[in-house]
Amino acid sequence: MTASLLGAASVIVLVAGIVRGLTGFGFAALAVVALAFLLPVREAVPVVLCLDICASAALLPGCWRHVDWGVTRPLLLAALCGVPIGLLGLTRIDGQAMALGVYLLIGALALIGLARWRLPVGDGPLSAWLVGGATGALLAAFSVGGPLVGAWLTHAGTRPDRMRATLVLFFGAVDLVSVAALAATGHLGPETPLRVAALLPCAFIGLWIGEKLFTRVPASRAVTLAQWLLLVLALLGLYGTLAA
């Protein structure tokens, strides 16, 4: 990375880390959407997944006891089934179409969250499998999916502390499997570890700030702020991609 590129990427990761520490989700979505202005989506996805694993590892000890295991188990199993589908999409979709898909998806999920529309999948066991499978595929292909499962948990009435803990564990596990699959299929470039190492300090600083804010900022306000950030970035990304 050049110095200017590293500086811009560091600010992006710092902000994404604050959002993740505050809400339990949003790191990957924010980071991928914003980093796509600097790197091709295919290069940004592995970096963000690796950083998100580190973020989950840092957050999990403090929230382990709040994990909702009844929800987490079906979500995880379904997500692991969705990962191969996402990897297939990563290899078959061209770069511009991939970027457009990410921006459209993030923008739509942000609007759903801001409008407080109830997702049509319901909140029973079948819906957990549908949401988990879709999220696993999206994480493997685009490193996004947090807004989807976050919106589902919100609509299901999950308490903020349980939702945050469940998301931390869920994303850590699915990201780990996704990175292993990317490595096995040759999608982790030699520059990925260097980029992760360079950006990791900013991610941890952001997480620390976000955790401090978690005790002071109402959860509903934090989630709304994250959704507005996602919507603005998605609109900017759409404009830039279509104008190119």
Short mmCIF file of the C-alpha atoms (twelve columns), coordinates in Angstrom:
data_MODEL
# 
_entry.id   MODEL 
# 
loop_
_atom_site.group_PDB 
_atom_site.id 
_atom_site.type_symbol 
_atom_site.label_atom_id 
_atom_site.label_alt_id 
_atom_site.label_comp_id 
_atom_site.label_asym_id 
_atom_site.label_seq_id 
_atom_site.Cartn_x 
_atom_site.Cartn_y 
_atom_site.Cartn_z 
_atom_site.pdbx_PDB_model_num 
ATOM 1   C CA . MET A 1   0.000   0.000   0.000   1 
ATOM 2   C CA . THR A 2   1.107   3.560   -0.680  1 
ATOM 3   C CA . ALA A 3   1.150   5.978   2.258   1 
ATOM 4   C CA . SER A 4   -1.994  7.784   1.094   1 
ATOM 5   C CA . LEU A 5   -3.840  4.513   0.489   1 
ATOM 6   C CA . LEU A 6   -2.808  3.188   3.895   1 
ATOM 7   C CA . GLY A 7   -3.937  6.405   5.580   1 
ATOM 8   C CA . ALA A 8   -7.379  6.321   3.986   1 
ATOM 9   C CA . ALA A 9   -7.797  2.591   4.691   1 
ATOM 10  C CA . SER A 10  -6.767  3.120   8.323   1 
ATOM 11  C CA . VAL A 11  -9.472  5.755   8.859   1 
ATOM 12  C CA . ILE A 12  -12.061 3.428   7.281   1 
ATOM 13  C CA . VAL A 13  -11.054 0.516   9.512   1 
ATOM 14  C CA . LEU A 14  -11.015 2.747   12.600  1 
ATOM 15  C CA . VAL A 15  -14.598 3.915   11.989  1 
ATOM 16  C CA . ALA A 16  -15.739 0.372   11.149  1 
ATOM 17  C CA . GLY A 17  -14.125 -0.865  14.379  1 
ATOM 18  C CA . ILE A 18  -15.995 1.730   16.426  1 
ATOM 19  C CA . VAL A 19  -19.296 0.632   14.886  1 
ATOM 20  C CA . ARG A 20  -18.486 -3.060  15.498  1 
ATOM 21  C CA . GLY A 21  -17.528 -2.460  19.129  1 
ATOM 22  C CA . LEU A 22  -20.684 -0.427  19.655  1 
ATOM 23  C CA . THR A 23  -23.281 -2.601  17.892  1 
ATOM 24  C CA . GLY A 24  -21.699 -6.047  17.401  1 
ATOM 25  C CA . PHE A 25  -22.068 -5.836  13.615  1 
ATOM 26  C CA . GLY A 26  -21.330 -3.482  10.732  1 
ATOM 27  C CA . PHE A 27  -17.537 -3.812  10.575  1 
ATOM 28  C CA . ALA A 28  -17.387 -5.898  7.411   1 
ATOM 29  C CA . ALA A 29  -20.204 -4.064  5.645   1 
ATOM 30  C CA . LEU A 30  -18.776 -0.611  6.334   1 
ATOM 31  C CA . ALA A 31  -15.197 -1.624  5.629   1 
ATOM 32  C CA . VAL A 32  -15.913 -3.423  2.353   1 
ATOM 33  C CA . VAL A 33  -18.186 -0.692  1.005   1 
ATOM 34  C CA . ALA A 34  -15.652 2.012   1.859   1 
ATOM 35  C CA . LEU A 35  -12.504 0.069   0.901   1 
ATOM 36  C CA . ALA A 36  -14.076 -0.659  -2.488  1 
ATOM 37  C CA . PHE A 37  -13.271 2.985   -3.303  1 
ATOM 38  C CA . LEU A 38  -9.588  2.116   -2.836  1 
ATOM 39  C CA . LEU A 39  -9.270  -1.567  -3.813  1 
ATOM 40  C CA . PRO A 40  -11.113 -4.044  -6.040  1 
ATOM 41  C CA . VAL A 41  -13.839 -5.807  -4.052  1 
ATOM 42  C CA . ARG A 42  -12.084 -9.165  -4.535  1 
ATOM 43  C CA . GLU A 43  -8.976  -7.783  -2.799  1 
ATOM 44  C CA . ALA A 44  -10.901 -5.985  -0.062  1 
ATOM 45  C CA . VAL A 45  -13.023 -8.992  0.970   1 
ATOM 46  C CA . PRO A 46  -10.202 -11.247 2.318   1 
ATOM 47  C CA . VAL A 47  -8.602  -8.354  4.210   1 
ATOM 48  C CA . VAL A 48  -11.871 -7.382  5.866   1 
ATOM 49  C CA . LEU A 49  -12.733 -10.979 6.761   1 
ATOM 50  C CA . CYS A 50  -9.349  -11.423 8.475   1 
ATOM 51  C CA . LEU A 51  -9.740  -8.157  10.388  1 
ATOM 52  C CA . ASP A 52  -13.267 -9.141  11.400  1 
ATOM 53  C CA . ILE A 53  -11.988 -12.434 12.845  1 
ATOM 54  C CA . CYS A 54  -9.514  -10.493 14.972  1 
ATOM 55  C CA . ALA A 55  -12.299 -8.146  16.056  1 
ATOM 56  C CA . SER A 56  -14.498 -11.062 17.124  1 
ATOM 57  C CA . ALA A 57  -11.620 -12.632 19.068  1 
ATOM 58  C CA . ALA A 58  -11.087 -9.354  20.920  1 
ATOM 59  C CA . LEU A 59  -14.767 -8.799  21.737  1 
ATOM 60  C CA . LEU A 60  -15.891 -12.351 22.552  1 
ATOM 61  C CA . PRO A 61  -14.394 -12.772 26.064  1 
ATOM 62  C CA . GLY A 62  -16.366 -9.792  27.316  1 
ATOM 63  C CA . CYS A 63  -19.725 -10.886 25.938  1 
ATOM 64  C CA . TRP A 64  -19.579 -14.704 25.860  1 
ATOM 65  C CA . ARG A 65  -22.034 -15.113 28.752  1 
ATOM 66  C CA . HIS A 66  -24.702 -13.132 26.883  1 
ATOM 67  C CA . VAL A 67  -24.746 -15.322 23.730  1 
ATOM 68  C CA . ASP A 68  -28.224 -16.589 22.801  1 
ATOM 69  C CA . TRP A 69  -27.338 -20.205 21.972  1 
ATOM 70  C CA . GLY A 70  -30.865 -21.120 20.905  1 
ATOM 71  C CA . VAL A 71  -30.582 -18.632 18.041  1 
ATOM 72  C CA . THR A 72  -26.856 -18.996 17.380  1 
ATOM 73  C CA . ARG A 73  -26.821 -22.747 16.655  1 
ATOM 74  C CA . PRO A 74  -29.262 -22.772 13.696  1 
ATOM 75  C CA . LEU A 75  -27.820 -19.511 12.339  1 
ATOM 76  C CA . LEU A 76  -24.286 -20.952 12.371  1 
ATOM 77  C CA . LEU A 77  -25.209 -24.289 10.837  1 
ATOM 78  C CA . ALA A 78  -27.155 -22.600 8.050   1 
ATOM 79  C CA . ALA A 79  -24.378 -20.057 7.442   1 
ATOM 80  C CA . LEU A 80  -21.781 -22.818 7.056   1 
ATOM 81  C CA . CYS A 81  -24.005 -24.358 4.378   1 
ATOM 82  C CA . GLY A 82  -24.188 -20.990 2.621   1 
ATOM 83  C CA . VAL A 83  -20.425 -20.373 2.499   1 
ATOM 84  C CA . PRO A 84  -19.761 -22.634 -0.554  1 
ATOM 85  C CA . ILE A 85  -22.491 -20.819 -2.493  1 
ATOM 86  C CA . GLY A 86  -20.859 -17.488 -1.707  1 
ATOM 87  C CA . LEU A 87  -17.448 -18.762 -2.827  1 
ATOM 88  C CA . LEU A 88  -18.971 -19.848 -6.125  1 
ATOM 89  C CA . GLY A 89  -20.331 -16.332 -6.591  1 
ATOM 90  C CA . LEU A 90  -16.931 -14.836 -5.792  1 
ATOM 91  C CA . THR A 91  -15.333 -16.767 -8.640  1 
ATOM 92  C CA . ARG A 92  -18.120 -16.269 -11.198 1 
ATOM 93  C CA . ILE A 93  -19.173 -12.605 -10.829 1 
ATOM 94  C CA . ASP A 94  -17.113 -9.885  -12.529 1 
ATOM 95  C CA . GLY A 95  -15.700 -6.988  -10.498 1 
ATOM 96  C CA . GLN A 96  -18.143 -4.216  -11.493 1 
ATOM 97  C CA . ALA A 97  -21.207 -6.426  -11.080 1 
ATOM 98  C CA . MET A 98  -19.852 -7.527  -7.704  1 
ATOM 99  C CA . ALA A 99  -19.428 -3.921  -6.535  1 
ATOM 100 C CA . LEU A 100 -22.921 -2.989  -7.733  1 
ATOM 101 C CA . GLY A 101 -24.365 -5.996  -5.920  1 
ATOM 102 C CA . VAL A 102 -22.650 -5.025  -2.658  1 
ATOM 103 C CA . TYR A 103 -23.833 -1.412  -2.833  1 
ATOM 104 C CA . LEU A 104 -27.424 -2.333  -3.748  1 
ATOM 105 C CA . LEU A 105 -27.629 -4.949  -1.007  1 
ATOM 106 C CA . ILE A 106 -26.195 -2.697  1.698   1 
ATOM 107 C CA . GLY A 107 -28.393 0.210   0.638   1 
ATOM 108 C CA . ALA A 108 -31.527 -1.969  0.693   1 
ATOM 109 C CA . LEU A 109 -30.724 -3.442  4.117   1 
ATOM 110 C CA . ALA A 110 -29.966 0.000   5.535   1 
ATOM 111 C CA . LEU A 111 -33.312 1.314   4.258   1 
ATOM 112 C CA . ILE A 112 -35.145 -1.682  5.740   1 
ATOM 113 C CA . GLY A 113 -33.500 -1.021  9.086   1 
ATOM 114 C CA . LEU A 114 -34.165 2.736   9.056   1 
ATOM 115 C CA . ALA A 115 -37.797 2.229   8.023   1 
ATOM 116 C CA . ARG A 116 -38.151 -0.498  10.681  1 
ATOM 117 C CA . TRP A 117 -39.836 -2.794  8.166   1 
ATOM 118 C CA . ARG A 118 -40.243 -6.335  9.361   1 
ATOM 119 C CA . LEU A 119 -38.320 -8.861  7.286   1 
ATOM 120 C CA . PRO A 120 -40.729 -11.203 5.461   1 
ATOM 121 C CA . VAL A 121 -38.995 -14.374 6.698   1 
ATOM 122 C CA . GLY A 122 -40.584 -14.303 10.180  1 
ATOM 123 C CA . ASP A 123 -38.774 -15.229 13.405  1 
ATOM 124 C CA . GLY A 124 -39.143 -19.024 13.794  1 
ATOM 125 C CA . PRO A 125 -36.602 -21.844 13.295  1 
ATOM 126 C CA . LEU A 126 -37.102 -21.882 9.511   1 
ATOM 127 C CA . SER A 127 -36.385 -18.164 9.312   1 
ATOM 128 C CA . ALA A 128 -33.152 -18.684 11.287  1 
ATOM 129 C CA . TRP A 129 -32.022 -21.173 8.641   1 
ATOM 130 C CA . LEU A 130 -32.999 -18.843 5.780   1 
ATOM 131 C CA . VAL A 131 -31.279 -15.801 7.297   1 
ATOM 132 C CA . GLY A 132 -28.222 -17.823 8.372   1 
ATOM 133 C CA . GLY A 133 -27.776 -19.451 4.967   1 
ATOM 134 C CA . ALA A 134 -28.129 -16.159 3.111   1 
ATOM 135 C CA . THR A 135 -25.703 -14.463 5.504   1 
ATOM 136 C CA . GLY A 136 -23.084 -17.208 5.114   1 
ATOM 137 C CA . ALA A 137 -23.217 -16.878 1.330   1 
ATOM 138 C CA . LEU A 138 -23.005 -13.087 1.480   1 
ATOM 139 C CA . LEU A 139 -20.091 -13.125 3.913   1 
ATOM 140 C CA . ALA A 140 -18.066 -15.532 1.782   1 
ATOM 141 C CA . ALA A 141 -18.737 -13.653 -1.457  1 
ATOM 142 C CA . PHE A 142 -18.797 -10.001 -0.388  1 
ATOM 143 C CA . SER A 143 -17.857 -9.942  3.327   1 
ATOM 144 C CA . VAL A 144 -21.267 -8.401  4.071   1 
ATOM 145 C CA . GLY A 145 -24.302 -9.830  5.799   1 
ATOM 146 C CA . GLY A 146 -24.243 -8.184  9.223   1 
ATOM 147 C CA . PRO A 147 -27.139 -5.816  8.486   1 
ATOM 148 C CA . LEU A 148 -29.301 -8.764  7.398   1 
ATOM 149 C CA . VAL A 149 -28.877 -10.906 10.514  1 
ATOM 150 C CA . GLY A 150 -28.787 -7.776  12.701  1 
ATOM 151 C CA . ALA A 151 -32.130 -6.637  11.283  1 
ATOM 152 C CA . TRP A 152 -33.592 -10.094 11.797  1 
ATOM 153 C CA . LEU A 153 -32.502 -10.250 15.444  1 
ATOM 154 C CA . THR A 154 -33.843 -6.742  16.038  1 
ATOM 155 C CA . HIS A 155 -37.239 -7.622  14.560  1 
ATOM 156 C CA . ALA A 156 -37.272 -10.808 16.670  1 
ATOM 157 C CA . GLY A 157 -37.070 -8.621  19.807  1 
ATOM 158 C CA . THR A 158 -33.596 -9.761  20.938  1 
ATOM 159 C CA . ARG A 159 -32.179 -7.712  23.822  1 
ATOM 160 C CA . PRO A 160 -29.278 -5.421  22.790  1 
ATOM 161 C CA . ASP A 161 -26.674 -7.203  24.963  1 
ATOM 162 C CA . ARG A 162 -27.723 -10.660 23.739  1 
ATOM 163 C CA . MET A 163 -27.884 -9.487  20.129  1 
ATOM 164 C CA . ARG A 164 -24.408 -7.962  20.295  1 
ATOM 165 C CA . ALA A 165 -22.894 -11.087 21.879  1 
ATOM 166 C CA . THR A 166 -24.657 -13.431 19.446  1 
ATOM 167 C CA . LEU A 167 -23.446 -11.406 16.456  1 
ATOM 168 C CA . VAL A 168 -19.863 -11.317 17.727  1 
ATOM 169 C CA . LEU A 169 -19.730 -15.117 18.022  1 
ATOM 170 C CA . PHE A 170 -21.650 -15.730 14.797  1 
ATOM 171 C CA . PHE A 171 -19.463 -13.513 12.621  1 
ATOM 172 C CA . GLY A 172 -16.245 -14.752 14.171  1 
ATOM 173 C CA . ALA A 173 -17.106 -18.379 13.393  1 
ATOM 174 C CA . VAL A 174 -18.439 -17.777 9.866   1 
ATOM 175 C CA . ASP A 175 -15.573 -15.438 8.944   1 
ATOM 176 C CA . LEU A 176 -13.061 -18.054 10.101  1 
ATOM 177 C CA . VAL A 177 -14.605 -20.713 7.871   1 
ATOM 178 C CA . SER A 178 -14.840 -18.254 4.972   1 
ATOM 179 C CA . VAL A 179 -11.160 -17.300 5.221   1 
ATOM 180 C CA . ALA A 180 -10.138 -20.961 5.388   1 
ATOM 181 C CA . ALA A 181 -12.218 -21.630 2.267   1 
ATOM 182 C CA . LEU A 182 -10.738 -18.602 0.473   1 
ATOM 183 C CA . ALA A 183 -7.239  -19.819 1.310   1 
ATOM 184 C CA . ALA A 184 -8.026  -23.334 0.104   1 
ATOM 185 C CA . THR A 185 -9.338  -22.006 -3.208  1 
ATOM 186 C CA . GLY A 186 -6.456  -19.594 -3.814  1 
ATOM 187 C CA . HIS A 187 -8.306  -16.331 -3.167  1 
ATOM 188 C CA . LEU A 188 -5.951  -15.044 -0.464  1 
ATOM 189 C CA . GLY A 189 -3.269  -13.071 -2.251  1 
ATOM 190 C CA . PRO A 190 0.268   -12.678 -0.886  1 
ATOM 191 C CA . GLU A 191 -0.471  -9.039  -0.045  1 
ATOM 192 C CA . THR A 192 -3.403  -9.908  2.246   1 
ATOM 193 C CA . PRO A 193 -1.379  -10.665 5.444   1 
ATOM 194 C CA . LEU A 194 0.629   -7.449  4.994   1 
ATOM 195 C CA . ARG A 195 -2.518  -5.367  4.611   1 
ATOM 196 C CA . VAL A 196 -4.139  -7.022  7.622   1 
ATOM 197 C CA . ALA A 197 -1.057  -6.402  9.775   1 
ATOM 198 C CA . ALA A 198 -0.930  -2.752  8.712   1 
ATOM 199 C CA . LEU A 199 -4.604  -2.107  9.475   1 
ATOM 200 C CA . LEU A 200 -5.016  -4.226  12.621  1 
ATOM 201 C CA . PRO A 201 -3.914  -1.526  15.127  1 
ATOM 202 C CA . CYS A 202 -6.601  0.860   13.845  1 
ATOM 203 C CA . ALA A 203 -9.206  -1.905  14.046  1 
ATOM 204 C CA . PHE A 204 -8.336  -2.585  17.698  1 
ATOM 205 C CA . ILE A 205 -8.371  1.129   18.569  1 
ATOM 206 C CA . GLY A 206 -11.804 1.418   16.979  1 
ATOM 207 C CA . LEU A 207 -13.077 -1.617  18.891  1 
ATOM 208 C CA . TRP A 208 -11.825 -0.146  22.165  1 
ATOM 209 C CA . ILE A 209 -13.608 3.150   21.496  1 
ATOM 210 C CA . GLY A 210 -16.780 1.316   20.459  1 
ATOM 211 C CA . GLU A 211 -16.811 -0.803  23.622  1 
ATOM 212 C CA . LYS A 212 -16.478 2.338   25.752  1 
ATOM 213 C CA . LEU A 213 -19.363 3.947   23.878  1 
ATOM 214 C CA . PHE A 214 -21.520 0.803   24.263  1 
ATOM 215 C CA . THR A 215 -22.132 1.617   27.928  1 
ATOM 216 C CA . ARG A 216 -23.042 5.246   27.182  1 
ATOM 217 C CA . VAL A 217 -24.912 5.326   23.877  1 
ATOM 218 C CA . PRO A 218 -28.449 3.847   23.633  1 
ATOM 219 C CA . ALA A 219 -28.375 0.725   21.473  1 
ATOM 220 C CA . SER A 220 -31.193 1.942   19.210  1 
ATOM 221 C CA . ARG A 221 -29.330 5.167   18.469  1 
ATOM 222 C CA . ALA A 222 -26.105 3.307   17.733  1 
ATOM 223 C CA . VAL A 223 -27.822 0.947   15.286  1 
ATOM 224 C CA . THR A 224 -29.558 3.857   13.551  1 
ATOM 225 C CA . LEU A 225 -26.246 5.686   13.149  1 
ATOM 226 C CA . ALA A 226 -24.640 2.575   11.661  1 
ATOM 227 C CA . GLN A 227 -27.513 2.202   9.186   1 
ATOM 228 C CA . TRP A 228 -27.226 5.825   8.064   1 
ATOM 229 C CA . LEU A 229 -23.494 5.365   7.507   1 
ATOM 230 C CA . LEU A 230 -24.154 2.257   5.439   1 
ATOM 231 C CA . LEU A 231 -26.818 4.002   3.363   1 
ATOM 232 C CA . VAL A 232 -24.615 7.012   2.590   1 
ATOM 233 C CA . LEU A 233 -21.660 4.809   1.617   1 
ATOM 234 C CA . ALA A 234 -23.878 2.600   -0.538  1 
ATOM 235 C CA . LEU A 235 -25.295 5.607   -2.412  1 
ATOM 236 C CA . LEU A 236 -21.823 7.060   -2.970  1 
ATOM 237 C CA . GLY A 237 -20.568 3.685   -4.156  1 
ATOM 238 C CA . LEU A 238 -23.470 3.263   -6.573  1 
ATOM 239 C CA . TYR A 239 -22.884 6.711   -8.007  1 
ATOM 240 C CA . GLY A 240 -19.159 6.126   -8.420  1 
ATOM 241 C CA . THR A 241 -19.566 2.685   -9.972  1 
ATOM 242 C CA . LEU A 242 -22.272 3.733   -12.440 1 
ATOM 243 C CA . ALA A 243 -20.423 6.922   -13.386 1 
ATOM 244 C CA . ALA A 244 -17.160 5.091   -14.086 1 
# 
